[in-house]
Amino acid sequence: MQLPYLTLSANGCMAMNDEIYTQSWRDAVKQCEITLEKHDYKRALQVKSRQKFREELGQLSNEHPDGQSRKAISLVHPYLDHYDIFAQNFVNMMANPVDTSMMWGLLFLVFKLALGSSGSISPLRQIITWLETISVELKHSNECRIKIADPEKIKFDTVNVNKEVVILWLNIIMTFRNEGLGDDIRLDKNSWDTLTAKFNAAYKNIKEAVGHIENVAEMAERRAQSMNQFTVLQSYLSLGNPQAESGAIPCHTLPVAENRQFFRRQELLQQLEDHLRPADTNSCLSSIALYGLGGIGKTQVALAYAYKRLGDLDAVFWISAESSDSIQRSFSHAALDALKLPKANPWTHQENMILVLDWLQKTTARWLVIFDNIDSHAVLEDCWPVSQHGAVLVTTRDIVIATLPIDIGLEVNEFDIYEGATFLLHMTPKRRRVDEEIIPARQVSSDLGGLPLALNQMAALINARNYTIGEFYAIYMNHKHKLHKQKREGWKYLGYKHSLDTVWEISFTNLGDQARACLGVLSFFSADSIPSELFTTTDSSRLPEALSFCGDELSLGDAIEELSHQALVRKNIEQRSFRVHRLVQAEYRARMDNPQEDFENAIKLLLDKLPSQDSSKFDDDEWILYKRYIPQVLELAKNYEDSQTQPSPLKPTIDFVRLLTNSSYALHDNDTTDVVPGMIETACSAYHKCREEEKDKLVWALLQYLNCIHHFCTSEFARSEKEMTECLKIRLELLHRDDVLVALSYNGLGMAAGAQERYEEGLAWLKKAQRIYEGPAGKNLPKRIVWGYNISRNYYCMGKYAEAEGQLGEALKIADGLQSWYMQVYGRLTFASLRTKMKNFNAAKRHVEIAKQILEASGKSASLSWLSSYCAYRCGDVAMKQGRFTDAIQEMEKATVIGKQVRIPTGILARCVHAYSKALATDPSRQEDSDKQRLEARRLRSSLPDGGGDLDDESDEAFERLVKMDHR
């Protein structure tokens, strides 16, 4: 039988009624009946649901008992939920009845044929990869469907996705039937090329349809946001509001399902309950820290306690506390997905964190917050709940963390020999058993020091290979001296003479070259969330030979699959990221044959993703990119710094310096976690260590540029000017005089001169930049806009208001055309400053109100930024000058609170606090508060590197001189 050319019917593409949609679906199902051989069609009809499909898969697993097939089948199950929910959504949105059972029947036939076939390409592995890829899109569609009130808007796309999926499975079945060679249905390369082309075409159509659905969902979200009269920002900073925002309770954000195999630890659980008592709303806030060695089981104890108390509590929030960013994201998850707070926003993690903290403070609900894996007290400063009741549980390796504000600390100890042996048997229930296994189990427990992580990983290996405990122990003893080598200080465990590297060596030894290269790169990145797209490229020729697999989807899939089988990497499909345990990373780095090569490979992958200074746009898409990749850069830099104290330190390359400079430039305008200074310092040090023949003077020029920008923030304007002068000198030497980088240097010198009140000189520099922007460089619109704002600011500081207005109006017009919320807000606030200088306060007020509206309506990267604080400052400044003192107090408080939260430069914060003090002084009842703020402003000034000038001069002008030009 010839394979028919299968395409989607155009019926119903323009029609907007259910009958045509339904008929279109029925046509696709009919096509299956016509095309399939009778026995295949009959078999497909027998598998009508997800449950039946699971049962049939189980039967297939019994028919193919080899380990590879069974493991492959087990990988299918996580994707079935997305598949089933999508089918149910399809059924529910149709007015006429539709039958989706054929989706399950065809998918079953695909798996049955794949299991019975062979070839140079693994059919089953390829089918699972394709199913995984499609399931990601179905997941996105399912998430969007929840947000869409009117399903009519997405019926057409939903029908098309279903048809594409069904006909893809049909094409795969017919290819197996018609082009398979021999009795074992062996497909040759040409057949796979044909199938791959059909999959790619179907996937493209599915992705396009889901993209339409996502657009509808985004429009629905924006419409809902526009109906909200008060912003989250106003809500959490508003005064005199004692009521908590309503939350959807009971709820929780526990990251995984309850561990039904949790073992012992009853005494610890009872100690937690005796002290915390989270269900008692009459008691004060209570807290405990669980501390101990890595892998000792602190997180598992915390999870077990949370599930034990879940039925008695209204809210349980799990906060991943490895970094400020992970804390913010965890609180955001609580606000959005658990409490479902009305004013929570998917893109404003800091605001969402404060919303949840406000809820905890004001609610009468019974709650428990768990901060998991805290490394320092500093991370608790901004997120410790202030409440009269509730409970906080912390896990940490550091005993020092178990002090204030935490009530008490409990150490989590290893199992003794007997507990460890029982735990090992407890975790290996389905393997081959023999008599008297308790004896070798005790031997294993003793040799591993009763450490739960090591025992658990050993149990996974025993289960995977179906060993008896005695067989495993014999293998373990053969590797013992090699496996127990101590690598570095900190890996030894109390009461145990070996380091925790036993289980990893067994896993690492069996890895192929591509899996090793992949794990080598992963070992330098942020452990918890490594973007999977780091390993994708459209031009693999730019990558080293060891990373060539990144240009081949199948090879990359094989490498990740190999790592997943060894439990070395976990894949998060929804977040499109990988997770690697920190112990895996550390142990693998310690065993690398050539850590320098893996370090440089990691640099290449990251450098390929981050834009350079001349190509960056500072738009929403780039900021989303930075949020995913900058944590990887920071971890890479940390590993480099840590290695410098080791006998064989990593050697810096010019690409490493380039990566740090590009990342610093990306973050310099919105560095809410204050990481840029450290990156610049590391980059400078690394540059000097590079080989002379490798050094690139243009990279050094960018470093001077970044140092200048940093010293703008520390109010060291003369120092900034020297650094930008050096940057310009190098760029004029090596670049064309009309290069955009030269224009940026001129712009920086103009800002440096203006900050020192040499406005005529600053204007001259800015006009040099103008000449360049009038040429091809002017096509870089974001940089041209910023220049326009800067020269207008220089003009109005000189009192040349007409010139300022002309330049500013032109720049703002370009910003409005780009629809960049960032550039629009920036421009409106610059206009407000101009109108204030002109004493046209009503016009200034209109501009700040427009800026506030844009910030409130922004759907993507409108998180708290320096613009949020600056907007509040400008609002308060105008209010003061108009005599609206209550408004001025409120806005200046916002400017100060947000400024501290996002770590605005000290000089700018000092100005906010000074203005807040002046606003408070207008209220006779708040003189004491005013004095406190005045002293705080003085303290901030004195902390600046140059001492903040004459501290006795408390005029507005004195504080203005502390501020860089883009805030004047």
N, C-alpha and C positions, 0 to 999 in steps of 0.2 A: 504494500500500500504506500503510495506517495504521501510525503508530508505536505499538507496543504499550507499555503501562505496565510497565516492567521493574523488578522488585524482587527481593530476595534471598529464596530459600526458607527457611523456618524449620526444614527437615529437619535434624536432627542438633544443634540448639542445645542440647538437654539430653542428648544421647547421648554416651557416652564411649568409643566404640570406632571403630577405623579403618574398618570397613566402611561405617558411616553417614557418616563424614567423606568417604570416597572417593566414595560415591554422591552426596553433596551437591555435590561438585566436578563430577562427571560431569553432574549435572543442569544446572549452570551452562553447561558446554560444549555440552550438547545444546540449551539455549536459544539459543545462538549459531547452531547449525546450522538451527534452525527459523526464526529471525528474519531472518538474513542472506539476501540474494538469492543465487541459486545461484552466479553468477560471482564474487561477493565471497567467498562461503564457500570456493569452490575456490581462489581466489587466496590466501586466508589460510592454507590448508593447505600452501601451497608455502613458507611462511616459518616454519620450525620451530625456529630457534635464533638466538642472538645473532649468530653469524657470518653466517648467511644474512640476518638483518636488516640488518647492516652493509653487506653486498654490495648489497642492494636499495636502501638509502639512497644508496649511491654511484651507482647507476643513476638514482635520482630526481634526484640532484645534477646529473648530466649532462643530464637532461631539462629541468631548470630552471636554466640557466646564469647567471641574473642574480645579481649579487653579494649581494643581500639574502637570497635563498633559500639560496644556498650557505653563507653565514655562519650562517644560522639552523640549517641541518642540522648544521653543525659543532658547534653548541652542545649537540646531543643526546647525543653520545658519552659525556661524563663520567657521565651518569645511568644508562647501560645496565649498568654493573657492579653497581650496587646492585640493579637490577631482576633481573639474572641470578642473583646470589647468593641473593636472596630466593626465587626460583623453585627453585633447587637445594636450599636448606634445606627447602623445602616437600616436595620429592620425597624427600629423604633421611629425613625424620622419619616418613614414612608406611610402614606395614607392607605395604599393598597398593600395587601399581604405579599411578602417576598420570601423565598426559601433560599437560605445561604448554605445549606448543608453541602452543596457541591464543593464549596471551598475546602472543607475538611476532607472530603473523599479524594479530591485530586491531590491534596498535599500528602495524604497517606500513600497514594500510588507513587508519587515522586520519591518518597523515602524508601518504599519497598523496592523500587527499581534501582535506586542508588546503592542500597545495601547489597543488591545482587549483581553489581557491576564492578568493573575494575578498570585500570588504566594508569598511565603515567601521572595523570592528575587524579587526586582522590575525589571520586564523585560525591561521596557523602560529606566530606569536609567542605567541598564547594557549595553544595546545596545549603548546608547550615550557614555558611557565610552569607549567601544570598538572602536566606530567610532572616538572618540577623539584621542585615542592611535594610530590608523592607520593614521589619518590625520597628526599627527606630522611627521611620516615617509614620507608621501607624500609631505609635505612641504619641508623637507630636500632634497628630490629628485628634486623638482621643482627648489630649489635654486641652486642645483648642475648643473641642465640642462643648466642654463644660462652660466655657465663657460665652458661647453664642446662644442668644435667646431665640433667634429665628432660624430654624434649620433650613428654611427654603433657600437661604443664601448659599448653602454649601451642598445641596442635594446633588447638583450636577457633578461636582468634583468627587463627592463620595461614591456615586455610582461608577464613575470612571476608574477610581482606584480599585474598587472591587472587581471590575471587569479586567483591568490590567493584571491583577494578581491571578485571577482564574485562568486567563488565557496564557500567562507565563507558565503556570504549572502544566497546562495542556501542551504547550510547545515542548517543554522538557520531557514529558511522558512520551510524546510522539517521536522525539529525537532518539530516546532510548530504544523505542520499539523498531524504528525504521533504519537507524544508522548504526546500531550496535553490531559489533563484529563477533561472531561466534556465540556459543551457548552462554557464556558468562557476561554477555552484553558489554563488551569492551568498546569504549568510544575512543576514536583517534583524535589527533590534535585538531584537524579540520572541523570535526563535529563540535568539539569544545569551543573553538573560535566562533562557530555559528551560534551556539547557545549563549556564549558570553555577549555577543552582539545583541541577541534578542533580550537578554537580561538588561543590558545597559539601556536599550531603547525603552523597555518597560519601566525601569527604575527612573529614567529621566521624566517620563510622563507622570509617574506616581509622585515624584518629588515636586513637579510643577503643580499638580493638583493640590497636594498638601500645602504647598506654598500659598496657593490661593486661599485655602482654608485658614492658614495662619494670618494672612492679611485681613480676612474678615474678623478673626478673633481680636487682632490688634486694634482694628477700627472700633470694635465693640468696647474694648477696654478704654480707649481714648474717649469715647462718647460718655462712658460711665464716669471717667475722671472729670470731664468738663462740667458734669452736674454737681460736683462736690464744691460747695461754697467756701469751705475752709481747708487750708492745706494741712498736711501733717506737721509741717514746720510750725505753723501758728498754734496748732493744738498742743504740742508737747512743751512749747515755751510760753503759752498763754498764762496769765496770772489769775489767781482766784478761782481755779477750777478744781475742786476737790474730788470730782467724780471720775472714776476710772472709765476709760473707753470700753464699751461692751466687747466681750470676747466669747467665742464659741467654745463652751466647756460642757462636759469633760473633753480633754484633748491631751495629746502627748507628741513628742518628736523623737522618740527613741529610735535609734538608727537602724536597728536590726530586730528581727523577731526574737521572742524569748528563747533562750538557750535551754532546751529541755534536758540537755546533758550536763547542766551545771553541777559541779561536784563539791560536796561538803561546804566548808566556810560558814557553817551555821552560827558559830560563836561571833564571827565578824558581823554577820547580818543582824544578830541580836544587839550587838553593841551600837550599830548604826541606828537601830530603831529606838533604843533606850535614850539616846541623846537627841536625835533629830526630831522625832515626833511631828512629822509634817502635817498630820491631820488635825493637830490641836491648834486651832486659830486663836486660842486665848493665851498661848505662850509666846515668848519673844522669838525673834529670828535666831535659828540655830544653825551651826555649820560644823562639818568634819572634813578633814583631809585624809584620804587613803594614800600612804606613801610606801615606796619600796622599789625594788629592782625592776628594770624593764623586763616585761614578760612574766612577771610574778602573778598576774591575774587581777590587777586593780580594776581595770575596766570591766571585766566579767563580774566582779563582785558588785560594782556600781549598777550594772545592768540588772543583775539578779535582784538587788534591793528595789530598784525602780519597778520591776514587774511584780514583785511581791506586794508593793504598796499601791499599784496602779488603780485597783478597784476602790480604794479609800480616798483617792485624791481627785481634785478637779483638773489639775494641770501638772504635767511633768515635762520639763524642757531639757534636752540634751544639747550642751554647748561644746563643740570641738574647740579646744582652747590652745592649740599649738601656736597661733599667731593672732594679731589684731584682726586680720582679714577673715580668718576662719571663725572667730568669735562673732564678728558682725554678720557673717553669712548665716550662722546658726541662729542668732536672734531673729534675723530676717525670715528664716524658715518658720520659726515659731509664730511670728506676727502674721505671715501670709497663709501658711498651710494649716496651722493648728488653731490659733486664736481667731484667725480670719478677721483681723482688726480692719474696720472699714477704711481707715486712712493709710494702711500699709501699702507700699509701692514696691514692685519687684526689682526696681533698679536703685533703690535708696537704702542700702543696708544699714548705714549709720543711723538714719532716721528711724528705721524699723527697730533697731536695737533700743533706742531711747523710748520708743512707744511701748515695747515689752517691759522695760524697766519701770516705766510709769504705771503700767497695768499692775505689775507686781507690788508696787508701793501702795496703790489705792484700792486694790481688790480685797474683798472679804473671802475669796475662794481659797481652798487648801492647795498649796503648790509645793513642788520640789524642783530645784534647778541643779543640774549636774554639770560641772566644768571638768571636762575630760582632758588629761594630759597637759597640765599647766607646767611651764618651765620656769617662770619667774613671777614675782609678786607684781611686777609692772603691768602685766596684762589684766590684773584684777582691778586696777585703779579706776578705770572708766566704766566698768560693767558690774560692780558689786551691788546687789540689790539693797535698796534702802527701804526697809519694811518693818512693821511691828510684829509680823509673824511670817511663817514659811520656813523652808529648810534649804540649805545649800550643801551639796556634796562635791568634793574636789578630789581628783586623782592626780598624782604627781610622783616623779621619781625623787624629788628633792625634799628632804626632811625639813629644810628651812621654810618651805612653803607652808608647812603645818603650824604656822604662827598667826598672829593678828593679820587680817581681821577674822581668821578662822579660829573657832573655839578650841578644838583639840585635834590631835593627829593620831591615827591608828596605823601601825605598821602592818603590812601584808607580808607574811612570811612564806617561805617555800614549804612544800609538803615534807613530812618525814618519810623515811624509807618505805614504811608500810602503807601510808596514805598514797604515796607516789605510785607504788605498785598496783594498788587497787584502782587508782585513777587511770593508769595505763590499760588495765583490763576493761575498765568501764568504757574507755574510748575506742576499743577494738572488738565490738560485739559480733561482727559478721564474718570474720575470717576463720580460717581453719583453727580448730582448737585441739590441744592434746592435754594429757593429764599433767598435774604438778607444774603448771605454768607460773604459779605464784613465785617460785624460786627464781627463774630467770627474770621475771618482772621486777622482783626486788633488786636484782643485780643491775638492771637498767636504771631503776629509780635511784639507786645509790650512785651510780656513775654519772648520772645527770644532775645530781644534787637536788632532786625533787622539784626542779623548776618547771612550772606548769606549761610554759610555752614550748620548751624543749620536749617534754613528754608528749604534749599534744601533737607536735609536728612529727615526732617519731611514730605516734599512733597512726597518723595519716599515711606515712610510708608503709607501715605494716599492713594497713587496710588495702592500699593501692596494689601492693605486691602479694597480698594473701600469705604473708609469712606467719609462721608460729613465732611466739616470743623468743623461743630458744634459737630459731634460725636467724632472726633479726639480731639477736645479741651476738651471735658468732660473727656476723658481718660487721657489726659495730666494733667488736673487739679488734678486727683486722684493720680498721681505719683509726683506731683510737689515738695513737700518737700523732698522726697527721692532723686529725680533727681537733684535737684539744690544744693546739698551739695558741698561746696568748698573743693577741695582735697589738693591743695598745692599752694604756692605763684607762681604767673605767669599765673594762670588760670582765674583770674578775668578780666573782660573787661571794658574799659572806659565807664562810664555812665550807667553801668549795674551791679546790685548787686549780680548776680549769676555767676557761672563758666560754662564753655562750656562742660557739661557732660549729657545734656538732652537726646539726641537721642540715645546715646550708651546704656543707661540703659534699654530702651525698647527692644533693640536688644539683649543684653546680657542675659536678664532674660529668654528668650525662648530657649537658647542653651542646647543641650544635653551634657552628660558627656564627650564624645569623642571630640565634637567640642570645649568644654571648655578647655580640656587639650591641644588641638591643638592650640587654640588661646593664651592660656597661654604661650606656648613656643614661638609662633610667636611674642608675645609682647616684648620679650627680644632681638630680632634680628634686623638687619638693615632693615628699613621699605620698601625700594624701590625694593629690589631684593633679595629674600630669596630662595635659591635653593630648588626646590621641592624634590630632591633626599635626602635631609636631613631626610625626614620622611620615607625613605625606608631602610629596613634592611633584611639581610638574616638570622639573628639570633635574634629574638625578645626576647629570654630568657635573653639576657644581658641588656635589658631595663626595667625600672620600670613598674609596673602593669598599671599605668595610660597611658603609651605609647604603650600598647600591640596592639593597632589598627595599629601601624606602620608595623607590620608583616602581615597584612591582607589588600590586595589591595582594596577590596570592602569596608571595614570599613573605611579606610583612605579616599577613595573617598566620602563616605557618610559624613564624618566630614567636608571635604573641601567644599562639595556641600552645607552643612548647613550654613557654614560661608559665602559662596558666595551669597546665597539667602538673607542673612541679610546685604549684601553690606559691610561686614567687611573685606573680603579678595578678592583680584583680582588675577586672574591666568593669567600668560603670557605663552601661549603654546609654542611660538617660543623659548623663553629663558628658558623654563622649570623652572619657578620661580613664587613666590607669591609676591604680594605687599599688604602691610597693611598700612593704613594711620597712621601717627604719633599720631593723636588725639585718634584713636582707641586704639593704643598701650598704651598710657599714661592713658586713662580712664579705660582700662581693668586692667592694673597693679594696679591702685588705688582701684579697687573693688575686687581684688583677695582674696579668702578666705584663701589661703595658698601660698603667693608669693614665699616662700622658696622652696616649692615643684616644682613649675613651673620653677624657676631658676635652680634647680638641674636637672630637666628634660631637659632643654635646654643644659646644660653642657654635659649630657650623649649623646645627639644626635650629638653634635659637636665632642666630644672626640672619638666617634665611626668612624668619617670620617678622622681625621688628624693622620698621622703616627707619631710614637715616634722617638726619636733620633737614636736608634739602628736600626730602620727599614727604615728610610728615604733614598731616592735614589738621590734626587736633579736632577730628569730628567724632560723632558717636561711635561709629564702627571701630575707629582706632582705639578709643578708650575701652571698649569691650575687649579688644585684642590685648591691650596692656594688662587688664585684670586677669587674663588667663596666663600670660607669659611672664610678666614681671616676677611673680613668685618663683618661677623656675630660675630666672637670672639671679635672684637673691640667694637661692640655695646653692647655685653653682659657685657664686662668689664666696659664700661661707665655706664651702668645701675647699676652695682654693686657699683661703686664709688659714683654715685649720691645718692644711698640709704644710704650711710654711715653717712650722715648728717640728716637723718630722724629719727623719734622716734623709729621705728622698722626696723633697717637696715638689709639687707641681710647678712646671715652668710656664710663666705667662707668655702669651703670644700677642701679636698686634691685633688679631681678631678678637681676643678676649677683651683687650682694652676698648676696641671698637664696639663690642657688645655692651659693655658697661656705659660707655658714653652715649650710645643710642638710647639705652634704657633710661639713663639719667635725664636726657633731654625730653624723653616721652613723659616723664613724671614731674618735671621741675615745676610745672604750673599747678599741680594738684597733688602734692606729696603729703597726704593726710597721715602717713605713718612715719614720716621723717627718715626715710631711707636713702634719699639722694645724697646727702653729705658723705655717708659711708661708702656709697658706690663711687663717688668722685675720688675719695681718698684712696680706695683700693685701685682704681684705674690709674691714678698718678703714680702710685708705687709700682704697679705692674709695668707701666710704660718704661720707667727707668731700668727695670730688670730685663726688658726685651733686648734681644741681640741688636747691635748697632745697625747691621745691614737690613734688619726687619723694620726698624722704626719708621713711622710715617708722620711727617711734620704736620700734615692736615689733621691727623688724629690728635696730635698735641694742641693744635689750634682749637679744636672743639673742646678739649679739656680746659683750656684757658677761658673759652666762652662760658662753659658751665661753672667754672670757678667765679667768673664775673657775676653770673646770675645768682649764684649762692651768696656772694658777698653783698649783692643788692639786698638780699633778705636779712643779712646781719647788720645792715645800715653802714657797711664799710665802703662808702662810695668811691673814695680815692683809690682804694685797693682794687675795686672793680674796674676802675678806669684803666689802671696799669695792665690788668689781665686782658681786657678787651683790646687794648692797644697792641699787645703782643699777638693776640689772635688775628687782628687785622693785618699786621705786618706779614705774617706767614701766608695768609690767604692772598694778599696782593702779590706776593712773590711767586705763588704756585698756581693761582687760578686766573681766569680771565677777569678783567676789571668789571664786567657786567654780570658776573656770577651771583646768584641769589645769596650764596654764603657771604660774599663781600657785603651785600646790602644788609644782611643781618648784623654784621659787625659794625657797619656805620650806624645802624639803628641802636645797637647796644651802647656805642660811644655817645650818641645823642642822649640816651637815657642817663648815662653816668654823669655827663656834664650837667644835665638838667637837675639831677638829684642834688648836685652841689650848688644849685641856683645860678649856674653859668648858662643862662637860657640862650643867649645869642650864639655861643659856641655850640650848644646842643642843637640849635636850629640848623647851623651849618652842616653838621654831621647828618642830620635827618634829611636835608636837601640832597646830599650826595646819594643817600639811599633812594630818594625819590627819582633821581635820574635813572637808576638801574631799574626800578619798578615801572618806569615808563617804557621799558623795552620788553624783551621776551620773559624776563623774570616776573613781570606783572601778572603772568598767567597763573602764578602760585597765589591764588586769591586769599587763603587764610593769612599768609604772611603779609600780603599787601594791606589787608584789613588792619592787622595789628599795627603796622607802620602808620596807617592813617590815623588810628586812635592816638598813637604816641606823638605824632607831630602836632595834632590838634591840641593835645594836652600841653605841649611845650608852648604853643601859641597863646593859649589862654593864661598860662602862668606869666607870660610877658604882657598880658593885657590886650593882646590882639585878638579880640573876640570874633570879628568877622572872618578872619583867616581860619581861626579854629573851627568855626561853624561850617565853613565850606568844606574843609578836609574831612571833618567828622561826618557831615551829611553824606558825602560820597562813599566813605567807608561803610557806614551803616546801611546804605542802599545795597551794597554788594553783600553784606552779611544777611540782610533780609532775603536776597535772592538765593543765597545758599541754604536758607532755612536752618542755620546753625544756631541752636539755642544759646550756646556758649558765646559766640561772637555777637549775637543780638543783645544779650544781657550786658556783656562787656561794653558795647556801644551805648546802650541806654544809660548806664551808670556814668559813663564818661560825659554824655550829654547833660546829665543831672549835675555833675560837677561844674561844667561850663555855665549852666544857667544859674547855679548858686553863686559863682564868681560874678556874674552879671546882676546879681540880686533879684533875679526873676524867679522867685521861689515857687510860684504857682506852676510855672513851666517845669521847674526841677521836680516838683511833686508828681507831675504827670509822667515824666520819664521813669522815676523810680517805681511808680505803680505799674507801668507797662513791664518793667524789668521783673517785678514780683510775679506778675501774671505769667510771663514766659517761664520763669523758674517753676511755678506751680503746675503748669500744663505740660512741661517737658516729660516725655514718656520714657526716655532712655537714660542717659548718663547724668541726669539732674540730681545726683547725690549731693550731699553737703560738700561744698568746695569753698575756696577763698571767695568766690563770687557770692555765695550765700551770706557770708559774714559781711562782705563789702556792701551788698545790697541793703542789709539791715542798717549798716552804719550810715549810708547815704540817706536812707529813710529817716533815721533819727536826727541827722544833721539838719535836714530840711525842716523837720518838725520843730526842732529847737528854734530855728530862725523864724518860724511862723508863730511861735508862742504856744504850740501844742505840746505842752510839757509832759502830759501823761503818755502820749504817743511816743515822745522822745525817750522817756525812761524805758518803755517797753522795747522799742527798737534797739536802743543801745545795749540793753541787757541781752537781746538776741545776738547782736554783733559780737559781744564779748563771749557768750556761752559757745556759740558756734565756732568762733575764732579759736578758743582753747581746744575744742573738740577736734578741729581739723588742723591744728598746729600752724596757724598763720604766723608769719615772721614776727619776732618779738617787738620790733619797732611799731609795726602796724597794730599789734595787740595793745601796746602801750597807749596808742592814740585812741583805740576803742574804749579802753578802761578810763582814760582821761575824760573822754566825752560822756561816758556813763556817769562818772563822778559829777560832772557839771550838770547833767540832767537831774540827778538825784538831789542836787543842791537847790533845785527850784521847789522842792517839797519840804516845808519846814519840819515835817515829822520824820524825815529821812536823812537828817544831817549826819548822824552817826554812820549810816551806810555810805554816804557821800565821802566822808573822811577816810573810811576804809579803802574805798576804791581809789582815792587820790594817792594814798600811801602805796597801794598796789601798782599804780601807774609809775610812781617814782621808783619802786623796786625793779620793775621791768626795765626802765630806762637804764638804771645803774648796772644791770646785768649784760648790757650790750658790750661788745669788745672794746669800743672806745669810751665807755662810761656814760654814754647818752647825753653828752654835753653838760651845760650848766643846769644841775638838777633843781636849782632854786627858781629857774625860769619856767613857770608852769603855764605859759601862754599857749594858745592854739598853734601859733607859728612854730614854737619850739618843738612841739610834738609832730607837726607837719614835716619838719626837717629830718625826722627819723624815718620817714616813709619813702619807699621807692616810688619812682615817677608814675608807675601805672596805677597807683592808689591816690594820687594827688588830684 
